[in-house]
């Protein structure tokens, strides 16, 4: 299963209807928890997800609304008897804060700290890029390896059927027929998490061609001066980011408490988002990962058995 569970959508302070940040990405057998703000543990209960599903925690930066829920989540994992190791990624400059937060959690979890201080891969398929905020901040990008999509008409023409299809996928050739002869490249599914930033190159690199782009939309375009002062994105800037990057779907979040109705922000983003679908997140939303982006789709193309994750 691949889906994003939205645990909170507020920036700086929670509201009656929006909890502090928190996002759980369920990605096959992994559970990546992004930016757990206060109340994340309780929101997980409301969302019907368990602490045992978390295998990796990713912090963009150490402002409180993005990390003060960490001790509670870690303590809950200990209480629930989680035995697997949990990797915690964070900007190296925020190490003192992260270690302090981890130190007040209940002991007994195999927590592995991974500070990063520059762009690059930090785990298989998981990359970071620096963003432009008031303290060191990094966004995250997750991409699965590329695969192949089988073409039924070419399989039939080559006389490959039944168990031989699995053999062809496994070994790459059957009776002189190569996998490349009866398939086309399939891009890996991709996800980007861009939080607390002004416009910058790092945001564009993270968002480039992703299927699902989750990004802050702290301010309305009407409050662009505030966005510039505090180094945040407006809704229109978030939409422009999705359009320029060629993202498939844009999920807006991290809304200022000044907006009780964020539908206007969604419209501002939609006006500049190009072909990207735009959704304003609400607490406890469950967002399935969209279909993979393709440069072209061939008539009759179907996913190879065992390769489709949705």
C-alpha positions as CSV (number, residue, x, y, z in Angstrom):
1,X,0.0,0.0,0.0
2,X,1.2,3.5,-0.8
3,X,-0.7,6.4,0.7
4,X,-0.2,9.6,2.7
5,X,-2.0,9.9,6.0
6,X,-2.3,13.6,6.9
7,X,-2.1,13.9,10.7
8,X,-2.0,17.7,10.9
9,X,-2.1,20.8,8.6
10,X,-1.5,23.8,10.8
11,X,1.5,26.1,10.9
12,X,3.0,27.6,14.1
13,X,-0.2,27.2,16.2
14,X,-3.0,24.6,16.0
15,X,-6.6,25.7,15.5
16,X,-10.0,24.1,16.4
17,X,-9.9,22.2,13.2
18,X,-6.2,21.8,12.4
19,X,-3.6,20.0,14.5
20,X,0.1,20.8,14.2
21,X,2.0,19.2,11.4
22,X,2.4,15.4,10.9
23,X,2.4,13.2,7.9
24,X,2.7,9.4,7.7
25,X,3.7,8.1,4.3
26,X,2.9,4.4,4.0
27,X,5.2,3.1,1.3
28,X,5.0,-0.7,0.9
29,X,6.5,-2.1,4.1
30,X,7.8,1.2,5.3
31,X,6.2,4.0,7.3
32,X,7.9,7.4,7.0
33,X,6.8,10.0,9.5
34,X,7.4,13.6,8.5
35,X,7.6,16.5,10.9
36,X,5.7,15.3,13.9
37,X,4.4,18.4,15.7
38,X,2.6,18.4,19.0
39,X,-0.4,16.1,19.2
40,X,0.9,13.7,16.5
41,X,0.5,10.7,18.8
42,X,-3.2,11.5,19.4
43,X,-3.8,12.2,15.7
44,X,-2.4,8.8,14.8
45,X,-5.1,7.3,17.0
46,X,-7.9,9.2,15.2
47,X,-6.4,8.3,11.8
48,X,-6.3,4.6,12.7
49,X,-2.5,4.1,12.3
50,X,-0.2,2.6,14.8
51,X,3.2,3.6,16.0
52,X,4.5,0.2,15.0
53,X,4.1,1.2,11.3
54,X,6.8,3.8,11.6
55,X,10.2,2.8,10.4
56,X,11.7,6.1,9.6
57,X,11.2,9.7,10.9
58,X,12.2,12.7,8.8
59,X,12.5,16.2,10.2
60,X,12.8,19.2,7.8
61,X,13.9,21.5,10.6
62,X,13.7,22.0,14.3
63,X,11.0,24.7,14.6
64,X,8.6,23.4,17.3
65,X,5.6,22.9,15.1
66,X,7.6,20.4,13.1
67,X,9.3,18.4,15.9
68,X,7.8,18.8,19.4
69,X,5.7,15.7,19.0
70,X,8.8,13.6,18.6
71,X,9.2,12.5,22.3
72,X,5.5,11.4,22.5
73,X,5.7,9.3,19.3
74,X,9.0,7.7,20.4
75,X,7.6,6.9,23.8
76,X,4.5,5.4,22.2
77,X,6.6,3.1,20.1
78,X,8.4,1.9,23.3
79,X,5.0,1.4,25.0
80,X,3.8,-0.6,22.0
81,X,6.9,-2.8,22.1
82,X,8.3,-1.9,18.7
83,X,11.3,-4.1,18.1
84,X,12.5,-2.9,14.7
85,X,15.1,-0.1,14.4
86,X,13.9,3.4,13.6
87,X,16.0,5.8,11.6
88,X,15.7,9.5,12.4
89,X,16.9,12.0,9.8
90,X,17.4,15.6,10.6
91,X,19.6,18.7,9.7
92,X,22.9,18.5,11.5
93,X,22.6,22.1,12.7
94,X,19.5,21.0,14.7
95,X,21.3,18.1,16.4
96,X,21.2,19.5,19.9
97,X,17.5,20.0,19.8
98,X,16.8,16.6,18.3
99,X,19.0,14.8,20.8
100,X,17.3,16.7,23.7
101,X,13.9,15.7,22.4
102,X,14.9,12.1,22.0
103,X,16.5,12.1,25.5
104,X,13.2,12.7,27.2
105,X,11.4,9.9,25.4
106,X,11.0,6.6,27.2
107,X,14.1,4.4,26.8
108,X,14.1,1.1,25.0
109,X,13.7,2.0,21.3
110,X,16.5,1.1,18.8
111,X,16.6,4.7,17.5
112,X,19.4,5.5,15.0
113,X,20.3,9.1,14.4
114,X,21.3,10.3,10.9
115,X,22.1,14.0,10.7
116,X,22.7,15.5,7.3
117,X,24.3,18.8,6.3
118,X,24.1,18.9,2.5
119,X,22.2,17.6,-0.5
120,X,22.3,14.0,-1.5
121,X,21.0,10.5,-0.8
122,X,20.5,9.6,2.8
123,X,18.9,6.2,2.5
124,X,18.0,3.9,-0.5
125,X,15.8,6.0,-2.7
126,X,15.6,8.9,-0.2
127,X,17.3,12.2,-0.9
128,X,17.4,15.6,0.7
129,X,17.9,19.1,-0.7
130,X,18.4,22.4,1.2
131,X,15.5,24.8,1.4
132,X,15.4,28.6,2.1
133,X,14.1,29.3,5.6
134,X,15.2,31.1,8.7
135,X,17.1,28.1,10.1
136,X,18.7,25.1,8.3
137,X,15.9,23.3,6.5
138,X,15.9,20.3,4.1
139,X,13.1,18.8,2.0
140,X,12.8,15.1,1.2
141,X,12.3,13.2,-2.1
142,X,11.5,9.5,-2.3
143,X,11.8,7.6,-5.6
144,X,11.5,3.9,-6.3
145,X,13.8,2.3,-8.8
146,X,12.8,2.3,-12.5
147,X,11.2,-0.9,-13.8
148,X,9.6,-2.3,-17.0
149,X,6.0,-2.4,-18.1
150,X,5.2,-5.5,-20.2
151,X,3.3,-5.1,-23.6
152,X,0.7,-7.9,-24.0
153,X,0.7,-7.8,-27.8
154,X,4.4,-8.1,-28.0
155,X,4.4,-11.0,-25.4
156,X,1.8,-12.8,-27.5
157,X,3.8,-12.2,-30.7
158,X,6.9,-13.6,-29.1
159,X,4.9,-16.6,-27.8
160,X,5.6,-15.8,-24.1
161,X,2.8,-16.8,-21.7
162,X,2.0,-18.3,-18.4
163,X,5.0,-19.1,-16.1
164,X,7.4,-17.9,-18.8
165,X,6.4,-14.3,-18.1
166,X,7.6,-14.6,-14.5
167,X,10.8,-16.3,-15.7
168,X,11.4,-13.5,-18.2
169,X,11.0,-10.9,-15.5
170,X,13.3,-12.8,-13.2
171,X,16.0,-13.8,-15.6
172,X,15.7,-11.1,-18.3
173,X,15.5,-13.6,-21.2
174,X,13.5,-16.6,-22.2
175,X,14.1,-18.7,-25.4
176,X,16.0,-15.8,-26.9
177,X,13.4,-13.2,-26.1
178,X,14.7,-10.3,-24.0
179,X,12.7,-8.4,-21.5
180,X,13.5,-5.2,-23.3
181,X,12.0,-6.6,-26.5
182,X,8.5,-7.0,-25.0
183,X,8.4,-4.1,-22.5
184,X,9.0,-0.3,-22.1
185,X,10.7,1.5,-19.2
186,X,8.4,2.3,-16.3
187,X,9.5,5.3,-14.2
188,X,9.6,4.8,-10.5
189,X,6.8,6.2,-8.4
190,X,7.9,9.4,-6.6
191,X,7.0,11.7,-3.7
192,X,8.4,15.0,-2.5
193,X,8.0,16.8,0.8
194,X,8.7,20.6,0.7
195,X,8.1,22.5,3.9
196,X,8.9,25.9,5.3
197,X,10.7,27.6,2.5
198,X,10.8,30.6,0.2
199,X,11.2,30.0,-3.5
200,X,14.6,28.3,-4.1
201,X,16.4,25.8,-6.4
202,X,16.2,23.1,-3.8
203,X,12.4,23.1,-3.8
204,X,12.4,22.7,-7.6
205,X,14.9,19.9,-7.5
206,X,12.8,18.0,-5.0
207,X,9.5,18.5,-6.9
208,X,10.9,17.7,-10.3
209,X,8.5,15.3,-12.0
210,X,7.1,13.7,-8.8
211,X,3.7,12.0,-8.7
212,X,2.8,13.6,-5.3
213,X,4.2,16.9,-4.2
214,X,3.4,17.9,-0.6
215,X,4.2,21.5,0.0
216,X,3.6,24.3,2.5
217,X,1.0,27.0,1.6
218,X,1.3,29.1,4.6
219,X,0.0,32.4,3.2
220,X,-2.5,33.7,0.6
221,X,-1.1,35.5,-2.4
222,X,-2.7,38.6,-0.8
223,X,-0.2,38.2,2.1
224,X,2.9,37.8,-0.1
225,X,4.7,40.4,2.0
226,X,4.4,38.3,5.1
227,X,5.5,35.2,3.2
228,X,8.6,37.1,2.0
229,X,9.3,38.3,5.6
230,X,9.1,34.9,7.2
231,X,10.5,32.9,4.2
232,X,7.4,30.9,3.4
233,X,5.5,30.1,0.2
234,X,2.2,31.7,-0.8
235,X,-0.5,29.4,-2.4
236,X,0.3,30.8,-5.8
237,X,4.0,30.1,-5.4
238,X,3.2,26.6,-4.4
239,X,1.1,26.2,-7.6
240,X,3.8,27.6,-9.7
241,X,6.3,25.2,-8.2
242,X,4.1,22.2,-9.1
243,X,3.7,23.6,-12.6
244,X,7.3,24.3,-13.3
245,X,8.3,20.9,-11.8
246,X,5.7,18.9,-13.8
247,X,4.3,17.3,-10.6
248,X,1.3,15.1,-11.0
249,X,-0.6,16.2,-7.9
250,X,0.0,19.1,-5.5
251,X,-1.2,18.7,-1.9
252,X,-1.2,22.0,0.0
253,X,-0.8,22.1,3.8
254,X,0.9,24.1,6.7
255,X,-1.8,26.8,6.7
256,X,-1.6,29.9,8.8
257,X,-4.3,30.2,11.5
258,X,-5.4,33.4,9.9
259,X,-7.3,31.4,7.3
260,X,-10.4,29.5,8.6
261,X,-11.3,28.6,5.0
262,X,-8.4,27.5,2.8
263,X,-10.5,27.0,-0.4
264,X,-9.3,30.4,-1.6
265,X,-5.7,29.3,-1.2
266,X,-6.5,26.2,-3.2
267,X,-7.9,28.3,-6.0
268,X,-4.9,30.6,-6.0
269,X,-2.6,27.5,-6.3
270,X,-4.8,26.0,-9.0
271,X,-4.6,29.1,-11.1
272,X,-0.8,28.7,-11.4
273,X,-0.5,24.9,-11.1
274,X,-0.7,24.0,-14.8
275,X,-1.6,20.4,-15.3
276,X,-1.1,19.4,-11.7
277,X,-4.2,18.4,-9.7
278,X,-4.5,20.6,-6.6
279,X,-5.9,19.5,-3.2
280,X,-6.0,21.4,0.1
281,X,-5.2,18.9,2.8
282,X,-7.4,18.5,5.8
283,X,-6.5,16.7,9.0
284,X,-6.9,12.9,8.8
285,X,-7.1,12.9,5.0
286,X,-5.8,9.7,3.4
287,X,-4.2,10.4,0.0
288,X,-3.5,7.4,-2.3
289,X,-0.3,7.9,-4.3
290,X,-1.3,9.0,-7.8
291,X,-0.4,7.0,-10.8
292,X,3.2,7.2,-12.0
293,X,4.1,10.1,-14.3
294,X,5.0,8.9,-17.8
295,X,6.5,10.8,-20.7
296,X,4.2,8.8,-23.0
297,X,1.7,6.0,-22.7
298,X,1.5,3.4,-25.3
299,X,-1.8,1.9,-26.4
300,X,-2.3,-1.5,-24.7
301,X,0.4,-0.9,-22.2
302,X,-0.1,-2.7,-18.8
303,X,2.0,-3.0,-15.7
304,X,4.2,-6.1,-15.6
305,X,2.9,-8.6,-13.1
306,X,4.5,-8.1,-9.7
307,X,5.7,-4.6,-10.5
308,X,2.6,-2.5,-9.9
309,X,2.3,-1.3,-6.4
310,X,-1.2,0.3,-6.5
